[in-house]
Every structure is written in C-alpha cells, then in structure tokens.
Amino acid sequence: MKIYIVGAGPGDPDLITVRGLNILQTADVILYTDSLVNEELIAKAKPDAEVLKTAGMHLEEIVDVMVDRVKAGKMVARIHTGDPAMYGAIMEQIVLLKKEDIGYEVIPGVSSVFASAAAIGAELTIPDLTQTLILTRAEGRTPVPEFEKLRDLASHHCTIALFLSATLTKKIVKELQTAGWKDDTPVAVIQRATWPDQKIVRTTLVNLDDDMRKNGIRKHAMILAGWALDPNIHDKDEYRSKLYDASFTHGFRKGVKP
C-alpha cells in the first residue's frame, strides 16, 4: 500500500511532469491545497475521482483521509505545489503514514525557483560570476537553524533564491547589507510565476522593500538576488563557459588552439 506525492509545478497546468499527470488522471482520490494548486490542473482528474481540498485541513485530518482511502484499496494522490522537496511539508506526512505501514512515492515537479528564473530569462549560475545558488527563506514566525541565518549564507555572495519571504523584505535588505552586499545588487521578484496574473518586478537591494510595497506584493512571490540577475547581463560577452570554448578539449571534442 502506498500513496503518491506529486509535484504539480508552479502554476501553469502544462508544467506538471508526464508521470505526474498520468498519476493525477489515474488516481481514485486526490488531495490538493486549493489555495496553491491550479484548478485547471485538478480538472484533468478522471470524472469519478474523489477530489478533496486541504487548505482548511490540519495534518492529522489529511493523513487520516489518505490512510482510510488507501486501506480501502483506493489509489491516492497528494498534489503539492511546485516540487514537494522544497518547503513541501511532506516529511511530517510520511512520518504518520509509516506508522500506518503505508508507503509512498514522490514524483518531482518544476519548482517555483526555476519557473521564476525562466520567467525573466535568467541563468542563475554564470561562469566567472557565480557558480552557486542558495535556496532558503528569511526568518519570520518559522525560525531557521542558527548556522543558516541569512546574513551568514549571504556572505558567500552568490545567487540567492528566497522562498516564503515576501513579507520580510526589510529584514532581507538588512541581512544582505550586513553581509557586505552592495545597494545596487540586482534583485528580481516574480509573483505567481507562470500563472496568468504573473507579475515581475526588477529592482535593486536598497529599493527592494519600497518596490515590493508599491507593487502590492506580500505573498506568492519568489525573490532572486545577486549579480546573475543583472538585467543587462545578456549584453555582456565576457562570461563564457569552458564547455563550448573552441580551445577547450573534452571527451567529445578536441580543442583548437587560436
């Protein structure tokens, strides 16, 4: 006996994986967070599927339903926004499922961080500029471990993607400035990436809080920060990978000296 934990992707119903869609269309029971997952995607379920909204349910209620339906011989799919591995709260569900001897299979999805990068045509790892991407969140009501404070992570001066942090922009600015980030560091904010009402705001670190307020963005937003987000990066020819350098030899091509 097992349930399927499926990543629905960031919003656009076309961005679910083929395997995820197959499970969605086959499942007898579907549980999804109605405040985050696109209704157009859920509409692809088979006509006689039992579809349950979970935004108003607590953890035990959700798991109790899954356990009951699986033990009744039903195929159960738990649909998560984005990719379940990122702030998906799946571990706590798995703990309770294992106590009932019920297994699980996780189907990955397109994370909002990559949908956001795609929305602005950005590469988050650019040769000779930054080769590291940190995925994290600012500390609010949910604490972060002592060694994962934003100012400490920002000391690496690489690209940072901030989930679940749209109401904490004053703190973000202060923490990054404390880590030595310049006021003119490029920042891109993507609200509801891939949804029809997607909104993009390009700004700088020092102007982040004001621009978020002016645009009324306080939830459902990804904040990307770092020099990889420079809107003029596409006009620069100085950042090139070794892989496609004509003089670089690798297993499939012999380099040619200039």
N, C-alpha and C positions, 0 to 999 in steps of 0.2 A: 504494500500500500504506500502510495506517495502522492504528494501534490506538486504542482508546477508553479514555480515563482518566475513570472515572466516580465521582462523589461519592456515597457510599452514604447520607449523612446521619449523624446522631449515634448511632443505635442502633435505634430503632423502625423496623421494616421498612416501615411505611406512609409514612415521611418521605423516601423516595427520590423524585426527580422522575419525572414520567411518561416523559420521554425516557430518563432513566437506567434505569428499569425495562424499557423497551422494548429497550434495548441488552442489558441483562442477560439477558432472555428470548430474545434472538436469537443471542447470541454462541456460537461453537463452542468457544471456550476462555475460561475465567475464571480470573484470578489474584487472590487476595484475602488480606489479612492476617487470619488466623484468630483472632488474639488481640484484634482490634478490631471486625471487621465481624460483624454478626448472622447466625448460621447460618440463621435463618428466611428472611432475605432471599436468601441464596445458594441456598436450596432452590427458589426460583422460577425457576432456570435450566432450560433445556429438558433433558429426560431424557438425551439423548445427549451433552450438553456435557462437555468435559474440564474438571474443576474442580481447581485446584491451590492448596494452602495455601502462603503465602510467609513466614510468621513465622520459619521456620528457615532461610530462604534469604538469601544476600547479594546485593548489587546486580547484579553481573555474571551470576549464576545466573538471576535474574528476567528480566533483559533478554535473555539468550540464549534462554530459552524463548519469550519474546514474538517475537523475531526469527525463530526457527525456525518457529513456527506461522504467522506472517503470510506468510512466504515459501512456506509450503506451501498458501497460499490460504485459510487459516482466518480467521474473524472473531474478533478477540481483544479482550477487555475486562479492563482492570486496575481493580479495585474498591478505592477508597480510603475510609477512614472520614471522616465529616464532609464538608468541602469540600476538594478537592485543593489549592486555592491557599493554605491555611493549614497550614503545617508538614507538607505532604504529601510532601515529598522527591520531587516529580515532575521538577524541573529536571534532576537528575542522571540520571534515566531518559531524559529527552528528549535530552540530550547524546549518550548512547550510541546511541539509536535513530536520530538524524540521521546518525551516522557510517555507519549501515547503509542510509541513504536511505529510512528508514521514517518516515512522517508520523504525526500524532496529532491527536486531537480531545478537548478537555476538556469534560466535562459537569459543571456545578456541582452542589453538594449543599448541604444545610442544615448550617451549621457548628454545632459544639457550643456556641459562644458564644451563638448566638441560641436554640438549644434550651434552654440554661440560663436565659436571660432569660425565656423563655416558661414554664418550669417554675415560676418564682417570681412570674409575672405582672408582670414589671418592664419599664418603659420606660427605656432606657439613656441617652436624650437628652431631658432635660426642660427646657422653656422657662424662662429666667431662673435656672436652677440649673446645668445643664451641657449643652453642645451638642457635646461632643467625646467620642469613645470611642477609647481606645488599646488595640490588640490587641498583646500582647507576651508575653514569658516572662522569668522570673527567670534569672539567670546561674548555671549549675551546671557540669557537665562540658563542656557546649556553651557556648562563650563568646558574648558579644554584642558588636557593634561599640562602639568607645569612646564615640561620641556617642549610644548607645542604652541607657546604663546606666539601671536602673530609677529611681534617685533623680532623674535628670535628667528622665525622662519624667513622673515623679510631680509635678514642680514645676509642671505645668500645672493640677493639682488638678481634673482631670476624671474621668470614669469610666474605670477600667482593668480590662481582662479579661486574666487571666493563664493562659495555656496551660502545660501540662507543668511545673508548678511546685509540685506538692503536697508534695514532699519538702524544699522550700526556704522554708518559712513563716517561720522565724526571720530569714532574710535579707530576705524581703519586708517584714516588720514594721519592721526596722531601716532599710531603704532609704526606706520611705514616711515614717517618723518623721523621718528626716534631711531629707526634702523638705518638712517642716512639716505633715504630716497629723496631725490630732488623734487621740488614743487612742480616742475614741468614734465614729470614722468607721465607718459601716455596711459590713459585708462579708457576702457570701453565697457559700457553697461548694456546688456542685452536683456530686455524684459520679455518673457514669454516667447523664447526663441522657437521659431518655426510655426507658431500659431498665426492665424490671420491678423491679429492685432499686435504682432511683434513690434517692439519699439527699440531703437538703437540710439544711444547717447554716447558720443565721443567727447572726452574731456581730459583734464589733467588731474594729478593727485590733489593739488591745492584747491581745485574747483569742484571736486567730486561731490561733496555734500550739497553745495548750492545747486549744482546742475541736477542732482537727483531730486531735490526738493522742487525745483522749478518744473520738472517733468512729471511730478507726482508719482515717482517710483518708490514704493515702500514694500513690495513683495514680488515674488516670482521673477527675480532678476539674478543674472549671473554677472559678477564683476570680474573683469580681466584686467590685470595691471602689469606693467613692465614695458621695456623698450621694444619688444616684439609687437606691441600694439600701436607703434608709431604709424599714423595714417599715411605718412609719406615713405614708408619702408619700401613700397613697390617701385619707387622711383630711384632706388639705390642699387648699384650693380656690384657693391663691394662684398656682399655676404653670399658666398657660394660654397656648396658642399664639395668635399673631395670626390664623392662618388661619381659625379658627372664631369669632373675636371679632365680635360683631354690628356693631361700628363700623368694622371693617376692610374696605376696598374692595379687591377683586382682579378678575381678568378674568372671573369667573363670577358675581360678586355685588357689589352696591353697598352699602357700609356705611351703617348708620343711626345718626345721632348720638343719644346718650342724651337 
